[in-house]
Amino acid sequence: MASLKEITQAALAAKRTISKEMLRHEDARAFARGRGLSQSTAESLIAHGLDLPERLLFMTESVIQEIPGVGETALAEIRAYRARFEQKD
């Protein structure tokens, strides 16, 4: 039988995990807000270590395609985001 201390430690660990997951989702919402990126795309980019969506503007498309979780739908969202910043001649 688990002691009160073990139960408390397990509960605190579960709470930290849930809190981290909630923060990750909030980070993804903030990352995607106003940029046309879905929650799923934002989560994939954040998981890959992108802290600012503007970094996508300086990455080649081939590098972006290598990011785990970036499929055709995410790539279309990223292309649309990048197109907003392309200079028109």
C-alpha positions in Angstrom: 0.0 0.0 0.0 1.3 3.4 -1.0 2.1 5.9 1.8 0.5 9.3 2.0 3.9 10.9 0.9 4.0 8.7 -2.2 0.4 9.5 -3.1 1.1 13.2 -2.7 4.2 13.0 -4.8 2.4 11.2 -7.5 -0.4 13.7 -7.5 2.0 16.6 -7.7 3.8 15.0 -10.6 0.5 14.5 -12.4 -0.4 18.1 -11.8 2.9 19.3 -13.2 2.4 17.2 -16.3 -1.1 18.5 -16.9 0.1 22.1 -16.3 2.9 21.6 -18.9 0.4 20.2 -21.4 -1.9 23.2 -20.8 0.9 25.7 -21.3 2.0 23.9 -24.5 -1.5 24.3 -25.9 -1.7 27.9 -24.8 1.8 28.5 -26.4 0.5 27.0 -29.6 -2.6 29.2 -29.6 -0.4 32.3 -29.1 2.1 31.1 -31.7 -0.7 30.6 -34.3 -2.9 33.6 -33.4 -3.3 36.0 -36.4 -1.0 34.0 -38.6 -3.3 31.5 -40.2 -1.6 28.5 -38.6 -3.7 25.8 -37.1 -3.2 24.5 -33.5 -1.7 21.3 -34.9 0.8 23.1 -37.1 1.8 25.4 -34.3 2.3 22.5 -31.9 4.5 20.7 -34.4 6.6 23.8 -34.9 7.0 24.4 -31.2 7.8 20.8 -30.5 10.6 21.2 -33.1 12.0 24.2 -31.2 10.6 27.1 -33.1 9.9 29.8 -30.6 8.7 32.5 -33.1 6.7 31.9 -36.2 8.8 34.6 -37.9 11.7 32.2 -38.0 9.7 30.4 -40.8 10.4 33.4 -43.0 14.2 32.6 -42.9 13.9 28.8 -43.4 14.0 27.1 -46.8 10.9 25.1 -47.7 13.0 21.9 -47.8 14.0 22.5 -44.2 10.4 23.2 -43.2 9.3 19.9 -44.9 11.7 18.0 -42.7 10.0 19.1 -39.5 8.1 16.1 -38.0 4.4 16.7 -38.1 4.6 19.1 -41.0 2.5 17.5 -43.8 0.8 18.9 -46.8 -1.9 20.8 -44.8 0.7 22.4 -42.5 2.9 23.2 -45.4 0.1 24.9 -47.2 -0.6 27.0 -44.0 3.1 27.9 -43.7 3.3 28.8 -47.4 0.3 31.2 -47.0 1.9 32.7 -43.9 5.2 33.2 -45.8 3.4 34.7 -48.8 2.2 37.6 -46.7 5.8 38.8 -46.4 7.0 38.2 -50.0 8.0 41.3 -51.7 6.1 42.1 -54.9 8.1 43.6 -57.7 
